[in-house]
């Protein structure tokens, strides 16, 4: 029986599987080369550039990486540094004045208070407190939804401009007497002063520091309320006769007309003292000056000394 001849072996050339594997490796190498090539569209975004360290992705805040692109923070404004100085300078006064005297100035723009070492000591106000009594009446009337009659406004004018005592007593009674002064201490945030219960408005105790605060309370509208503040300040600018003395007399005549005032003067026979007090309100400041001295020296001595103290505190205009 004839034997079948074995088949001849096939060619040993490269198989298709191996060709595919080699092609894949070559393509991978090309792609890696392109990612490392600067400027290539396949360039890796994680690759470090010269001088630009890579921040971890999880720390990114979305802010520009170039510091030059970050906004420069604006400097904090310093409005107080640009304010014009007050007409007064803080000084230790050593004046030839008999008795006790004290003063205080409040900067209406900043709330800063300067004054003598004894600016927290009190004295009886006399007619100075009438500025508050009229303010309290006007504010409470407006708060009640009412408008003062022409007659009441005329009375208020007499109290402020001419220091009418009879009309002041009528207003004071209608306001609850010492209850009005209690409101003053609270509303105007006075720290040194006190109510003279059952002893009348004239015996109210104020310090020069609290007198300056009362002036600010009137000027900023708390005392008389928004409706009547301008009216009250205008009346205080028109104080006349015996009551027109003291602080504003130290200023040039043209400037005096812009300063609102209310003064007080009384002879305390029980203490054998004169009590003279001055309140003034300027555009940027308020001021309180108080003097107390032997009764034998009379009113004018204290009235002149309120002015003398103010003059000593004014800055040199040059």
Secondary structure, DSSP 8 states (H G I E B T S, - for coil): ---------------HHHHHHHHHHHHHHHHHHHHHSTT-TT--TTS-BTTB----GGG--SS-SSGGGS--------GGGGS---SB---------SSEEEEEEEETTT--EEE-TTTT-EEE-GGGGHHHHHHHHHHHHHHTT----HHHHHHHHHHHHH--HHHHHHHHHHTTTHHHHHHHHHHTT-SS-B--TTS-GGG-EEEHHHHHHHHHHHHTTTTT-TTTHHHHHHHHTT--GGG--SGGGGS-HHHHTT-EEEEEEEEETTTTEEEEEEEEE-SSEEEEEEEEEEGGGHHHHHHHHHHHHHHHHB----
